[in-house]
Amino acid sequence: MKKIMLIGSSGMIGQRILHEALNRGHHVTALVRDTSGTGEHRASLDYHTGDIFKPDTIATAAVDHDVVLSAYGPGKGEQNLVVKAAHALIEALTRVEPIRLIVVSGAGSLEVKPGVQLMDRPDFPAEWKAIALAHREALEVYRKAGMAEFDWTAVSPAALIAPGARTGKYRTGTDQLLVDDKGKSYISAEDFAGAIVDELERPHFQGQRFTVAY
């Protein structure tokens, strides 16, 4: 059993990570701004008041945990907060080392061919560009922190991720976009969550980014 501190437990991906981790017998502490509106309560689930942009609260909540898992997602028009969150997480967790950080990243910076990222393609949706750029910048923040032996892993989904079935089957890669034999890049949020908890239990991508797709 791992003791996990989860940020972003109410989002599409965060909810599924929460359920996946609990169903596998892990203990989860969900970091929330206000505990009055929390949902389910189980013996292996706690809630702790904190703010991802206040390193002191993250550091306090992370004590005695094995891993901090962030599925934080910014509100509309607040894409640059992804970078601010990256700096805050690193500042907080370097105070409570040794501890591992796993963060949900974006797919836009995955390469579709050498030197060309998904976000560089002309058909990349304009409304996704700002968040893709923010995730790319945040990824560099983690990489630079990793040079000082900061234990981190970033996880990028396929080009398309949506609620669906949990099949337990998926493929992983590193910095290249994964596509199937029809050229489609897709993963259900359920299998994406499963891959993240798999990595938490059996680390293969420490100090780097990996991606998940069918």
ZIPE-V856736 format. One record per pair of residues at least 4 apart in sequence whose C-alpha atoms are under 6 Angstrom apart, sorted by the first residue. I is the first residue (numbers start at 0). J is the second residue. If there is no record, write none. Layout:
# ZIPE-V856736
i: (I,I)
j: (J,J)
This chain:
# ZIPE-V856736
i: (0,1,2,2,2,3,3,3,3,4,4,4,4,5,5,5,6,6,6,6,7,7,7,8,8,9,9,10,12,13,15,15,16,16,18,20,21,26,27,28,28,28,29,30,30,30,31,31,32,32,32,49,52,52,54,54,57,58,58,65,66,66,66,67,68,68,68,69,70,73,73,78,79,80,82,85,88,89,99,99,100,101,101,101,102,103,103,104,104,104,104,105,105,106,106,106,107,107,107,108,108,109,109,109,109,109,110,110,110,110,110,111,111,111,111,118,144,145,150,151,151,152,152,152,152,153,154,154,154,155,156,156,157,157,157,157,157,158,159,160,160,160,160,161,161,162,162,163,165,165,167,169,169,170,170,170,171,171,172,172,173,173,173,177,178,178,178,179,185,186,186,197,198)
j: (25,25,26,64,65,27,64,66,67,27,28,29,67,29,68,69,30,69,70,71,13,70,71,13,14,13,14,14,188,70,19,192,20,192,22,25,25,43,44,44,45,46,46,47,48,49,48,49,48,49,50,56,84,87,87,91,91,91,92,98,98,99,100,100,100,101,102,102,103,77,78,130,133,84,137,137,92,93,150,151,151,151,152,153,153,153,154,134,153,154,155,134,155,155,156,158,117,118,131,116,135,116,117,174,175,176,115,116,117,175,176,115,116,117,176,123,149,149,206,205,206,205,206,207,208,208,208,209,210,210,210,211,184,185,186,211,212,184,185,185,186,187,188,187,188,187,188,187,189,190,190,212,213,211,212,213,210,211,209,210,208,209,210,184,182,183,184,183,212,212,213,201,202)
